[in-house]
Amino acid sequence: MDRRDAAWYVDRVAQGLIFAGGISAIVFIVGIFVFVTKEGLGFVFGPLQPGEFLTSIAWRPTSNNPTYGALALIVGTASVTGFAMLFSVPLSLGAALFIAEFARGKTREILKVLVEMLAAIPSVVWGFVGMSIMNPLIIRIFDVPVGLTVLNAGLILGLMAAPIMTTIAEDALKAVPDSYREAAEALGATRWEVVVKVVIPASRNGLLAAVLLGVGRGFGETMAVLMASGHAINLPTSPFDSVRALTATIAAELGDAPVGSDHYGSLFTLGILLFVVTFVVNLTADLVVRGVGKK
């Protein structure tokens, strides 16, 4: 076997490994969806009452007369994620703008490393921050009886979602051709005018994709939300109310639910709902990014 034959075999093996790595992601996602759906379908087509499930806040799966109202869980998840985005979107987009358009040299590299380090912090550590630091701080500042609230969980979740949003937003900003900037500067535009009137409009779809992926990140987070939200079944009326999220409910109750029971099936039904929501959000973000590529 000469060198050309050896190189050909190495190339084929490399192609096979790359293909296997790429296809495995699809196989795993499909497998997870099939498993979750299989475990939840018995409840969906059996005891589930769609009206109660979507409109009632009575989540009592272990009582003598069990009820499976998930409205408070859905609203709790949405309120925490929405508050997180209110905090995280300006922070993330502002950081991305500074890193992509204003920072130079070592400053840019240091900031990028810090953002990546922020993404590497485990969610349980963020949960401890919410319980040990933010909880007493919120009680002291706002004079409320408990600090494990929508505000606490939203701030923690916003910090967790910020790194991925910042990274993707920065990539979208850097993808704008330099010729756009040079043309605007040649017309007499200031640096800030170039950013606001040229760079941001040209990268708006990529920025929107970053926000959507941040929303998906927020909906799927479990441990930090479980620890920082108060885990109380409640329809929130202010940022100082405790709530319970869908993911936190699954994590807290699945270990105690007998396999095959209605309680077990209801938790997998919550999983199906979460899967569908996050899938739609991520698919929308992917379609937006594809739109950027076509333009």
C-alpha positions in Angstrom: 0.0 0.0 0.0 1.5 3.3 -1.1 1.0 6.7 0.5 -1.8 7.6 -1.8 -3.8 4.5 -0.9 -3.2 5.1 2.8 -4.3 8.7 2.5 -7.4 7.6 0.7 -8.4 5.2 3.5 -7.6 7.8 6.1 -9.9 10.3 4.2 -12.7 7.7 4.1 -12.4 6.9 7.8 -12.4 10.6 8.6 -15.5 11.2 6.4 -17.3 8.3 8.1 -16.5 9.6 11.6 -17.7 13.1 10.7 -20.9 11.7 9.2 -21.5 9.5 12.2 -21.0 12.5 14.5 -23.4 14.6 12.6 -26.1 12.0 12.2 -25.8 11.0 15.9 -27.2 14.4 17.0 -30.3 13.8 14.9 -30.7 10.2 16.1 -30.4 11.3 19.8 -33.0 14.1 19.4 -35.4 11.8 17.6 -34.8 9.1 20.3 -35.4 11.5 23.1 -38.6 12.8 21.5 -39.9 9.3 20.9 -39.2 8.2 24.5 -40.8 11.3 26.0 -43.8 11.0 23.7 -44.2 7.2 24.3 -44.2 7.7 28.1 -46.7 10.6 27.9 -49.2 9.5 25.3 -50.9 7.1 27.7 -51.8 10.1 29.9 -52.6 12.4 26.9 -55.2 10.0 25.4 -56.4 8.8 28.8 -56.9 10.8 32.0 -55.8 14.2 30.5 -58.6 16.8 30.3 -57.2 19.5 28.0 -59.5 22.2 29.5 -58.3 21.5 33.1 -54.7 21.0 32.0 -54.5 24.4 30.2 -56.8 26.6 32.3 -56.6 25.3 35.9 -53.9 26.1 38.5 -54.8 23.1 40.7 -51.7 20.9 40.3 -52.4 18.1 42.8 -51.3 14.8 41.2 -50.9 12.9 44.5 -54.2 13.8 46.2 -57.1 11.4 46.7 -58.9 13.3 43.9 -55.9 14.2 41.6 -56.0 17.3 39.4 -53.6 18.2 36.7 -53.9 21.9 36.1 -50.7 23.2 34.5 -51.7 26.9 34.0 -49.7 28.1 37.0 -46.7 26.1 35.9 -46.9 27.5 32.3 -47.4 31.1 33.5 -44.6 30.7 36.1 -42.2 29.5 33.4 -43.2 32.3 31.0 -42.9 35.0 33.7 -39.4 33.9 34.8 -38.3 33.6 31.2 -39.9 37.0 30.2 -38.3 38.8 33.1 -35.0 37.2 32.3 -35.2 38.4 28.7 -36.1 42.0 29.9 -32.8 42.0 31.9 -30.6 39.9 29.6 -31.4 41.2 26.1 -30.1 44.8 26.6 -27.1 43.5 28.6 -26.2 40.8 26.0 -26.8 43.0 22.9 -24.9 45.9 24.5 -22.0 43.6 25.4 -22.0 42.2 21.8 -22.0 45.6 20.3 -19.1 46.7 22.5 -17.0 43.6 21.8 -17.7 43.6 18.0 -17.6 47.3 17.2 -15.7 49.2 19.9 -13.3 47.0 21.8 -9.8 46.5 20.3 -6.9 44.1 20.8 -6.4 42.5 24.2 -9.6 44.2 25.6 -11.7 42.3 23.1 -10.0 39.0 23.7 -10.3 39.3 27.5 -14.0 40.1 27.2 -14.7 37.2 24.9 -12.9 34.8 27.3 -14.9 36.2 30.3 -18.2 35.7 28.4 -17.2 32.1 27.7 -16.2 31.6 31.3 -19.6 32.9 32.4 -21.2 30.2 30.1 -19.2 27.5 31.8 -20.6 28.1 35.3 -22.9 25.1 36.3 -26.5 25.9 36.8 -26.5 24.5 40.3 -23.9 27.2 41.2 -26.2 29.8 39.8 -28.9 28.3 42.0 -26.7 28.7 45.1 -26.1 32.3 44.1 -29.8 32.9 43.9 -30.5 31.2 47.3 -27.5 32.5 49.3 -26.8 36.0 47.8 -29.8 37.2 45.9 -32.4 36.0 48.3 -31.3 38.0 51.4 -30.4 40.9 49.1 -33.9 41.1 47.6 -35.4 40.9 51.1 -33.2 43.7 52.4 -33.6 46.0 49.4 -37.3 45.6 48.7 -38.5 44.8 52.2 -40.4 41.6 51.1 -40.9 38.5 53.3 -39.1 36.1 50.8 -36.6 36.7 48.1 -37.1 33.5 46.1 -39.3 35.1 43.5 -39.7 35.8 39.8 -37.3 38.7 40.2 -34.6 36.4 41.7 -35.1 33.6 39.2 -35.3 36.1 36.3 -32.0 37.8 37.2 -30.2 34.5 37.6 -31.7 33.1 34.4 -30.8 36.3 32.5 -27.2 36.0 33.5 -27.2 32.3 32.4 -28.7 33.2 29.0 -26.5 36.2 28.4 -23.3 34.3 27.2 -25.0 32.4 24.4 -26.9 35.5 23.3 -23.8 37.7 23.4 -21.8 35.2 21.4 -24.4 34.8 18.7 -25.1 38.5 18.5 -21.4 39.2 18.2 -21.1 36.8 15.3 -24.1 38.4 13.6 -22.5 41.9 14.0 -19.1 40.7 12.7 -20.8 39.1 9.7 -21.8 42.6 8.4 -19.3 43.4 5.6 -16.7 46.0 6.4 -17.6 47.7 3.1 -20.9 48.8 4.7 -19.0 50.5 7.5 -16.5 52.1 5.2 -19.2 53.5 2.9 -21.1 55.0 5.8 -17.9 56.6 7.2 -17.0 58.0 3.8 -20.4 59.8 3.8 -19.4 61.5 7.1 -21.2 59.2 9.6 -19.8 59.0 13.1 -18.9 55.7 14.7 -22.1 55.6 16.6 -24.2 56.5 13.6 -22.5 53.7 11.6 -23.4 51.2 14.4 -27.0 52.4 14.8 -28.0 53.1 11.2 -25.9 50.5 9.3 -24.6 47.6 11.4 -27.6 46.9 13.6 -30.2 47.1 10.7 -27.9 44.8 8.6 -27.6 42.2 11.4 -31.1 42.5 12.8 -32.1 38.9 11.8 -29.0 37.5 13.5 -29.7 39.6 16.6 -33.3 38.3 16.7 -31.9 34.7 16.4 -29.7 35.4 19.4 -32.7 36.5 21.4 -34.8 33.5 20.4 -32.1 31.1 21.4 -31.9 32.9 24.7 -35.6 32.4 25.2 -35.1 28.7 24.4 -32.3 28.5 27.0 -34.6 30.1 29.5 -37.5 27.8 29.0 -35.3 24.7 29.3 -33.4 25.7 32.5 -34.2 23.5 35.5 -31.9 23.6 38.6 -31.3 27.3 38.9 -35.0 28.1 38.5 -36.0 25.4 41.0 -33.7 26.9 43.6 -34.3 30.6 43.0 -38.0 30.8 42.2 -39.5 29.6 45.4 -41.2 26.6 43.8 -44.7 27.7 44.8 -47.8 27.0 42.6 -49.0 30.5 42.0 -50.2 32.9 39.3 -47.7 35.8 39.7 -49.0 39.3 39.9 -45.7 41.0 40.6 -41.9 40.3 40.4 -41.9 39.5 44.1 -44.2 36.5 43.9 -42.9 32.9 44.1 -43.7 30.6 41.2 -43.1 27.1 40.0 -41.7 26.3 36.5 -42.4 23.4 34.3 -38.9 22.1 34.3 -38.6 22.4 38.1 -41.8 20.5 38.6 -40.5 17.6 36.5 -37.2 17.6 38.3 -38.8 17.7 41.8 -41.6 15.1 41.3 -40.4 12.6 38.8 -38.3 10.6 41.3 -41.4 10.1 43.5 -43.8 9.3 40.7 -44.5 5.5 40.3 -43.7 4.4 36.8 -46.8 4.0 34.7 -49.0 6.0 37.0 -51.1 9.0 36.0 -48.7 11.3 37.9 -45.8 9.8 35.9 -47.6 10.3 32.6 -48.6 13.9 33.5 -44.9 14.8 34.1 -44.0 13.4 30.7 -46.9 15.4 29.2 -45.2 18.5 30.7 -42.0 17.3 29.0 -43.8 17.0 25.7 -45.1 20.6 26.1 -41.6 21.9 26.9 -40.1 19.9 24.0 -42.6 21.4 21.6 -42.0 25.0 22.8 -38.2 24.8 22.8 -38.3 23.1 19.4 -40.4 25.8 17.9 -38.2 28.5 19.4 -35.0 26.9 18.2 -36.5 26.2 14.7 -37.6 29.8 14.4 -34.1 30.9 15.3 -32.5 28.6 12.8 -34.9 29.8 10.0 -33.9 33.4 10.9 -30.2 32.6 10.7 -30.8 30.9 7.3 -32.5 34.0 6.2 -29.4 36.0 7.1 -27.2 33.6 5.1 -29.4 34.0 2.0 -29.2 37.8 2.3 
